[in-house]
Amino acid sequence: MKIALIGAGRIGKVHAEAIAAQPEITLAAVTDFHRPAAEELAERYGSRVMDAEEVFASPDIDAVLIASSTPTHADYLEQAARSGKAILCEKPIDLDLARTREALKVLAEHPVTCALGFNRRHDPQFAALKHGLEEGRIGTLETLTIISRDPAPPLAEYVAASGGLFRDMMIHDFDMARWLLNEPITHIQAAGSCLIDQDIGDAGDIDTAMVTLTTSSGRLCHINNSRRACYGYDQRIEAFGSSGMLQAQNESETRLRFTGELGEVEEKPKWFFLQRYAEAYGREIVDFARAWREQSEPLASAEDGLEALRLAEAAELSLREGRRVALNEIL
């Protein structure tokens, strides 16, 4: 599989490393509005620099990995679909639901393999938890708790263009909830505050949030987000059922625990997503290549991106109006 990487920034570099680690996948080209960044990344991995138009026109390119800025995702996705390229697109396709639906319409008209970058589905711990649920290890799932806290808040300038906490940060947790609950989510109740950085509040966003989701059978999911955790990247999931509980814990460098007279001490969690989900990014690219080769569904699809964005829209409406929102209100 020959992949062209669109976007040579921070997340583009993560994807380039993941591609380079797979012997059956080639980083065939790198493109970026800032050509020096593309040149540097291409040189590092023995690739070449191409313009986006060249990428879409090239018969030697099998797929594109869209890791550019969010406002460009939908346009690049549509161009790739029309040119017959397989697509792995970083989330979100777009911050706007209507624009996202337009992109999915193009995908329906030009069917290609299209995966969305919900990398947490590929995390070994979370995947094992999912497998445990499917095996019935805890009987009937009743409640799901998802904790996701960043080590430090982003700059207010980033927040202002991010689409807000629900679309930028919690959207990963919405996807995990959908994946693990595995049945329709019917209602959502959101609460949020600005407790950490007033600059985030001045930018019109929140930095702390709690959301409760209810499914069609009455299962409950609680999502807890914070833009600050002084001890590192806090990423935990608990699934509670009729016959037991499954827990995915934080990852540290060695998982080493010391026990002595004063008690037990464990290492801090890994600092941020680049370290915590490094293996997940590698597994994500392998899954994408498998789906393209077998002409089958990737683990996370463009439709999954749309549905997670619907949940983010519903959460924002719930917070704004201070009420429980039915998902069928978000069309």
C-alpha positions as CSV (number, residue, x, y, z in Angstrom):
1,M,0.0,0.0,0.0
2,K,1.4,3.4,-1.0
3,I,0.2,6.3,1.1
4,A,0.4,10.0,0.7
5,L,0.5,12.0,3.9
6,I,-1.4,15.3,3.8
7,G,-0.1,17.4,6.7
8,A,3.4,17.4,8.2
9,G,2.6,18.9,11.6
10,R,2.6,17.2,15.0
11,I,0.0,14.5,14.2
12,G,1.4,14.1,10.7
13,K,4.7,13.1,12.2
14,V,3.1,10.5,14.4
15,H,1.4,9.0,11.4
16,A,4.6,9.1,9.3
17,E,6.4,7.1,12.0
18,A,3.6,4.6,12.2
19,I,3.7,4.1,8.4
20,A,7.4,3.7,8.3
21,A,7.2,0.9,10.9
22,Q,5.1,-1.3,8.6
23,P,7.1,-3.2,5.9
24,E,4.1,-3.6,3.6
25,I,3.2,0.1,3.7
26,T,5.1,2.9,1.9
27,L,5.1,6.6,2.7
28,A,5.0,7.5,-1.0
29,A,4.6,11.3,-0.6
30,V,4.2,14.1,1.8
31,T,2.3,17.3,1.2
32,D,1.8,20.4,3.3
33,F,1.0,24.1,2.8
34,H,4.3,24.8,4.6
35,R,6.6,23.1,2.1
36,P,9.7,23.1,4.4
37,A,7.8,21.0,6.9
38,A,6.9,18.5,4.1
39,E,10.5,18.5,2.9
40,E,11.9,17.7,6.3
41,L,9.5,14.9,6.9
42,A,9.9,13.4,3.5
43,E,13.7,13.4,3.9
44,R,13.5,11.7,7.2
45,Y,11.6,8.8,5.8
46,G,13.0,8.6,2.3
47,S,9.9,9.9,0.7
48,R,9.2,12.8,-1.7
49,V,7.2,16.0,-1.6
50,M,4.2,16.4,-3.9
51,D,1.5,19.0,-4.2
52,A,-2.0,17.8,-3.2
53,E,-3.2,18.0,-6.8
54,E,-0.3,15.7,-7.8
55,V,-1.3,13.3,-5.1
56,F,-4.9,13.0,-6.3
57,A,-3.8,12.7,-9.9
58,S,-1.1,10.1,-9.4
59,P,-1.9,6.5,-10.3
60,D,0.9,5.3,-8.1
61,I,-0.8,6.5,-4.9
62,D,-3.2,4.0,-3.4
63,A,-4.4,6.0,-0.4
64,V,-4.2,9.4,1.5
65,L,-3.8,10.0,5.2
66,I,-5.4,13.4,6.0
67,A,-3.6,14.9,8.9
68,S,-3.9,18.6,7.9
69,S,-5.8,21.3,9.8
70,T,-9.4,20.6,10.6
71,P,-11.0,23.1,8.1
72,T,-9.3,21.2,5.2
73,H,-10.4,17.7,6.1
74,A,-13.7,17.6,4.3
75,D,-12.4,19.1,1.1
76,Y,-9.4,16.7,0.9
77,L,-11.7,13.7,1.8
78,E,-14.0,14.6,-1.1
79,Q,-11.1,15.0,-3.5
80,A,-9.6,11.7,-2.5
81,A,-12.9,9.9,-2.9
82,R,-13.5,11.3,-6.4
83,S,-10.0,10.2,-7.4
84,G,-10.5,6.7,-6.1
85,K,-8.0,6.9,-3.2
86,A,-8.5,5.0,0.0
87,I,-8.8,7.5,3.0
88,L,-7.7,7.6,6.6
89,C,-8.9,10.9,7.9
90,E,-8.1,12.4,11.3
91,K,-11.1,13.4,13.3
92,P,-13.2,15.4,12.8
93,I,-14.3,15.3,9.1
94,D,-15.6,18.8,9.9
95,L,-16.8,20.7,12.9
96,D,-20.2,21.3,11.2
97,L,-22.8,18.5,11.0
98,A,-24.2,19.7,7.6
99,R,-20.7,19.9,6.0
100,T,-19.9,16.4,7.4
101,R,-23.0,15.0,5.9
102,E,-22.0,16.5,2.5
103,A,-18.7,14.7,2.7
104,L,-20.4,11.4,3.5
105,K,-22.7,11.9,0.5
106,V,-19.6,12.2,-1.7
107,L,-18.3,9.0,-0.2
108,A,-21.6,7.3,-1.0
109,E,-21.3,8.4,-4.6
110,H,-17.7,7.4,-4.9
111,P,-17.2,4.3,-2.6
112,V,-13.7,3.9,-1.3
113,T,-12.2,2.5,1.8
114,C,-12.5,5.3,4.4
115,A,-11.4,5.1,8.0
116,L,-11.6,7.8,10.6
117,G,-8.8,8.5,13.1
118,F,-10.5,7.3,16.3
119,N,-7.2,5.8,17.4
120,R,-8.5,4.8,20.9
121,R,-10.4,1.9,19.4
122,H,-7.0,0.5,18.5
123,D,-5.5,0.8,22.0
124,P,-4.6,-2.7,23.3
125,Q,-6.3,-2.2,26.7
126,F,-9.5,-0.7,25.3
127,A,-9.6,-3.4,22.6
128,A,-9.3,-6.1,25.3
129,L,-12.1,-4.5,27.3
130,K,-14.3,-4.5,24.2
131,H,-13.4,-8.2,23.6
132,G,-14.3,-9.0,27.2
133,L,-17.7,-7.3,26.8
134,E,-18.3,-9.3,23.6
135,E,-17.4,-12.5,25.4
136,G,-19.9,-11.8,28.2
137,R,-17.2,-11.8,30.9
138,I,-19.3,-9.3,33.0
139,G,-22.7,-10.6,32.0
140,T,-25.0,-7.8,30.9
141,L,-23.3,-4.4,30.7
142,E,-25.2,-1.9,32.9
143,T,-23.0,1.1,33.4
144,L,-19.9,2.5,31.7
145,T,-17.6,5.1,33.1
146,I,-15.1,6.9,30.9
147,I,-12.4,9.3,32.4
148,S,-10.3,11.4,30.1
149,R,-8.2,14.2,31.4
150,D,-5.4,16.1,29.6
151,P,-2.2,16.9,31.5
152,A,-2.5,20.7,30.9
153,P,-4.9,23.1,29.2
154,P,-4.3,24.2,25.6
155,L,-3.7,27.8,24.7
156,A,-6.8,30.0,24.4
157,E,-6.0,30.6,20.8
158,Y,-6.3,26.9,20.1
159,V,-9.5,26.6,22.0
160,A,-11.1,29.5,20.0
161,A,-10.6,27.5,16.8
162,S,-11.1,24.0,18.2
163,G,-14.9,23.7,18.1
164,G,-15.0,23.5,21.9
165,L,-14.4,20.8,24.4
166,F,-17.2,18.5,23.3
167,R,-16.1,18.5,19.6
168,D,-12.4,18.6,20.2
169,M,-11.7,16.5,23.3
170,M,-14.8,14.6,24.4
171,I,-15.6,13.5,20.9
172,H,-13.1,10.6,21.4
173,D,-15.0,9.6,24.5
174,F,-18.3,9.8,22.6
175,D,-16.9,7.4,20.1
176,M,-15.7,5.0,22.8
177,A,-19.1,5.1,24.4
178,R,-20.8,4.2,21.2
179,W,-18.3,1.4,20.5
180,L,-18.5,-0.1,23.9
181,L,-22.2,0.3,24.6
182,N,-23.0,-1.1,21.2
183,E,-26.6,0.1,21.1
184,P,-28.4,3.4,20.2
185,I,-27.8,6.3,22.6
186,T,-31.1,8.1,23.0
187,H,-30.5,10.9,25.5
188,I,-27.7,13.1,26.8
189,Q,-27.3,15.4,29.8
190,A,-24.3,17.6,30.0
191,A,-22.8,19.9,32.7
192,G,-19.7,22.0,32.3
193,S,-17.6,24.7,34.0
194,C,-14.5,26.8,33.5
195,L,-12.5,25.9,36.6
196,I,-8.9,25.8,35.4
197,D,-8.1,28.6,33.0
198,Q,-10.2,31.7,32.7
199,D,-8.7,32.4,29.3
200,I,-10.6,29.3,28.1
201,G,-13.8,30.7,29.5
202,D,-13.1,34.1,27.8
203,A,-12.7,32.2,24.5
204,G,-16.2,30.9,25.0
205,D,-15.5,27.3,26.1
206,I,-15.4,25.2,29.2
207,D,-12.4,23.2,30.6
208,T,-14.3,20.7,32.9
209,A,-17.3,18.6,31.9
210,M,-19.5,15.7,32.9
211,V,-21.9,14.0,30.6
212,T,-24.4,11.2,31.1
213,L,-25.6,9.1,28.2
214,T,-28.7,6.9,28.2
215,T,-29.2,4.0,25.7
216,S,-32.3,2.5,24.3
217,S,-32.3,-0.3,26.9
218,G,-31.6,2.1,29.8
219,R,-27.8,1.5,30.1
220,L,-26.0,4.5,31.5
221,C,-22.6,6.0,30.6
222,H,-20.8,8.7,32.5
223,I,-18.0,10.7,30.8
224,N,-15.7,12.9,32.9
225,N,-13.4,15.4,31.1
226,S,-10.8,17.9,32.4
227,R,-8.3,20.0,30.6
228,R,-5.8,19.5,33.5
229,A,-4.4,16.6,35.4
230,C,-1.2,17.5,37.2
231,Y,0.0,13.8,37.2
232,G,-0.2,13.2,33.5
233,Y,-2.7,11.9,30.8
234,D,-5.5,10.3,32.7
235,Q,-7.3,7.7,30.5
236,R,-9.4,5.1,32.3
237,I,-12.6,3.1,31.5
238,E,-14.7,1.0,33.8
239,A,-17.5,-1.3,32.5
240,F,-19.8,-2.7,35.2
241,G,-22.2,-5.5,34.6
242,S,-24.4,-8.2,36.1
243,S,-21.5,-10.6,36.7
244,G,-18.5,-8.4,37.3
245,M,-16.4,-5.4,36.2
246,L,-13.8,-4.7,33.6
247,Q,-11.3,-1.8,34.1
248,A,-8.8,-0.3,31.7
249,Q,-6.1,1.5,33.6
250,N,-3.6,4.3,32.9
251,E,-0.4,3.4,31.2
252,S,3.0,4.3,32.6
253,E,6.5,3.6,31.3
254,T,6.9,0.3,33.0
255,R,3.7,-0.2,35.2
256,L,6.2,-0.8,38.1
257,R,4.8,-0.6,41.6
258,F,6.9,-0.1,44.7
259,T,5.6,-1.4,48.1
260,G,7.4,-0.4,51.3
261,E,6.7,0.6,54.9
262,L,4.9,3.8,54.0
263,G,2.7,2.2,51.4
264,E,2.6,1.6,47.7
265,V,3.9,4.0,45.0
266,E,3.3,3.6,41.2
267,E,4.7,5.6,38.4
268,K,2.8,8.6,37.0
269,P,0.8,7.9,33.8
270,K,2.4,8.7,30.5
271,W,2.3,12.4,29.9
272,F,0.1,12.9,26.8
273,F,-1.6,11.2,23.8
274,L,1.6,11.0,21.8
275,Q,3.1,8.6,24.4
276,R,-0.1,7.0,25.6
277,Y,-1.4,6.0,22.2
278,A,1.8,5.4,20.3
279,E,0.9,1.7,19.8
280,A,-2.6,2.5,18.9
281,Y,-1.5,4.7,16.0
282,G,0.5,1.7,14.6
283,R,-2.4,-0.6,14.9
284,E,-4.7,1.9,13.3
285,I,-2.6,2.1,10.1
286,V,-2.4,-1.7,10.0
287,D,-6.2,-1.9,10.3
288,F,-6.6,0.7,7.5
289,A,-4.3,-1.3,5.2
290,R,-6.2,-4.5,6.0
291,A,-9.6,-2.9,5.2
292,W,-8.2,-1.6,1.9
293,R,-6.7,-4.9,0.9
294,E,-9.7,-7.0,1.9
295,Q,-12.3,-4.4,0.8
296,S,-13.9,-4.6,4.2
297,E,-14.9,-2.2,6.9
298,P,-12.2,-0.4,9.0
299,L,-12.6,-0.4,12.8
300,A,-13.7,3.2,12.7
301,S,-15.6,4.6,9.8
302,A,-16.7,8.1,8.5
303,E,-20.2,7.3,9.8
304,D,-18.7,6.8,13.2
305,G,-17.3,10.3,12.9
306,L,-20.7,11.7,12.1
307,E,-22.4,10.0,15.0
308,A,-19.8,11.2,17.5
309,L,-20.2,14.7,16.2
310,R,-24.0,14.4,16.7
311,L,-23.3,13.5,20.3
312,A,-21.1,16.5,20.7
313,E,-23.8,18.8,19.2
314,A,-26.3,17.3,21.6
315,A,-24.0,17.8,24.6
316,E,-23.5,21.5,23.6
317,L,-27.3,22.0,23.3
318,S,-27.8,20.3,26.7
319,L,-25.2,22.5,28.4
320,R,-26.5,25.7,26.7
321,E,-30.2,25.0,27.6
322,G,-29.6,23.2,30.9
323,R,-31.7,20.2,30.0
324,R,-31.7,16.6,28.9
325,V,-31.6,16.3,25.1
326,A,-33.0,13.5,23.0
327,L,-30.6,12.5,20.2
328,N,-33.4,12.6,17.7
329,E,-33.4,16.4,18.1
330,I,-30.0,16.5,16.4
331,L,-30.7,15.9,12.7
